Amino acid sequence: MGSRGAIIMGFFGAVFIAMTLHWQWHVSGMPLALPFAVFVMIGLGALRVMRLPGEGITPSPRAEKAITWASVGEGIGLFLASNLVMNLHHPEWLMPAVALVVGLHFLPIAWAAPFPPFYALGSALIAAAVVGVLLPAPLGGALSGFAAALALWTASLVALLRDAGAKRAALS
């Protein structure tokens, strides 16, 4: 998990917050753009790390393949899960369903990389999903969405630190 992964996770953390604000608390307009300020900061940090000299973290061909297929599965899963909760007339389960799919998508990547922190990230997202379904609306959905975003943003920061450390170590 390097700088490019940090950008992706940072973006989706912002999407989780914006979706949570909209679906759980019915916020609309400019406040939905505020979470993307965090994404911009993560992106700027990633740009800085990418410009450092040295070899950063790059996934193996096996991990690349797992990332590709897990991401395809994630896209299909997000489509199915969102349609399922809406057709069951439970929009309060949208954020937990999204967190579940995103969490599950990290598990094959963790196995293929092999990178144990992806198991922790996937587990945190799955736990956020379970809590989101068990708690009443709108608390469950809000907690699920915010916890998922926090997990993704934390993983982004860890990825940036890890990539910068790998580049520094390569130069030593």
SVG drawing of the C-alpha trace seen along z (x, -y; Angstrom):
<svg xmlns="http://www.w3.org/2000/svg" viewBox="-39 -25 62 40">
<polyline fill="none" stroke="black" stroke-width="0.4" points="0.0,0.0 1.8,-3.1 1.0,-6.6 -1.3,-5.7 -3.4,-3.5 -3.5,-6.4 -5.0,-8.6 -7.7,-6.0 -8.5,-5.3 -8.5,-9.1 -11.0,-9.7 -13.3,-7.0 -13.1,-8.1 -14.4,-11.5 -17.1,-9.8 -18.2,-7.9 -18.5,-11.1 -20.4,-12.9 -22.8,-10.0 -23.3,-9.7 -24.1,-13.4 -26.5,-13.2 -28.2,-9.8 -28.3,-9.8 -28.7,-13.5 -30.1,-14.9 -27.4,-17.4 -27.1,-18.9 -25.1,-21.6 -21.7,-22.8 -21.2,-21.1 -21.0,-17.8 -17.7,-19.2 -16.0,-19.7 -14.9,-16.0 -13.0,-16.4 -10.7,-18.9 -9.3,-16.0 -8.9,-14.1 -7.0,-17.1 -4.6,-17.1 -4.0,-13.4 -3.5,-13.9 -1.0,-16.7 0.9,-14.5 0.9,-11.6 2.3,-14.0 5.1,-15.0 5.9,-11.3 5.8,-10.3 8.3,-13.1 10.8,-11.8 13.8,-10.1 14.1,-6.3 12.0,-3.3 8.6,-3.3 6.2,-0.6 5.0,1.2 2.6,4.2 3.8,7.5 2.1,8.8 0.1,11.2 -1.1,8.3 -1.9,6.2 -4.0,9.0 -5.8,9.3 -6.4,5.6 -7.9,5.6 -10.2,8.5 -11.2,7.4 -12.0,3.9 -14.1,5.4 -15.9,7.5 -16.3,4.4 -17.9,2.4 -20.4,5.3 -21.0,5.7 -21.6,2.0 -24.2,2.0 -25.9,5.1 -25.8,4.1 -27.1,0.6 -30.0,1.9 -30.8,4.6 -31.1,2.3 -33.1,-0.2 -35.5,2.5 -35.9,3.8 -36.9,0.3 -34.1,-0.1 -32.1,-3.1 -30.7,-3.3 -28.6,-0.2 -26.9,-1.8 -23.8,-2.9 -23.4,0.4 -23.9,2.3 -21.2,0.1 -18.8,0.5 -19.4,4.3 -18.6,4.5 -15.5,2.3 -14.3,4.2 -14.7,7.6 -12.8,6.3 -9.7,5.8 -9.5,9.4 -8.3,11.0 -5.8,8.1 -4.5,8.8 -4.0,12.4 -2.4,11.8 -0.1,8.9 0.6,10.4 0.0,7.4 -1.7,8.1 -2.8,4.5 -5.3,4.9 -6.9,7.7 -7.2,5.1 -8.7,2.5 -11.1,5.0 -12.1,6.2 -12.7,2.6 -14.9,1.8 -16.9,5.1 -17.2,4.3 -18.5,0.8 -21.1,2.5 -22.3,4.9 -22.6,2.1 -24.4,0.0 -27.1,2.6 -27.5,3.4 -28.0,-0.2 -31.2,-2.1 -31.4,-4.7 -29.9,-7.2 -27.3,-6.4 -26.3,-3.1 -25.8,-4.4 -24.0,-7.5 -21.7,-5.5 -21.0,-3.0 -20.2,-5.7 -18.0,-7.8 -16.2,-4.7 -15.5,-3.5 -14.2,-7.0 -12.0,-7.1 -10.6,-3.7 -9.8,-4.6 -8.2,-7.9 -6.1,-6.3 -5.0,-3.7 -4.1,-6.5 -1.9,-8.2 -0.2,-4.9 0.3,-4.2 2.0,-7.6 4.3,-7.1 5.1,-3.5 5.9,-4.7 8.0,-7.6 9.9,-5.2 10.5,-2.7 11.9,-5.5 14.2,-6.7 15.4,-3.2 16.1,-2.6 18.4,-5.6 20.4,-4.5"/>
</svg>
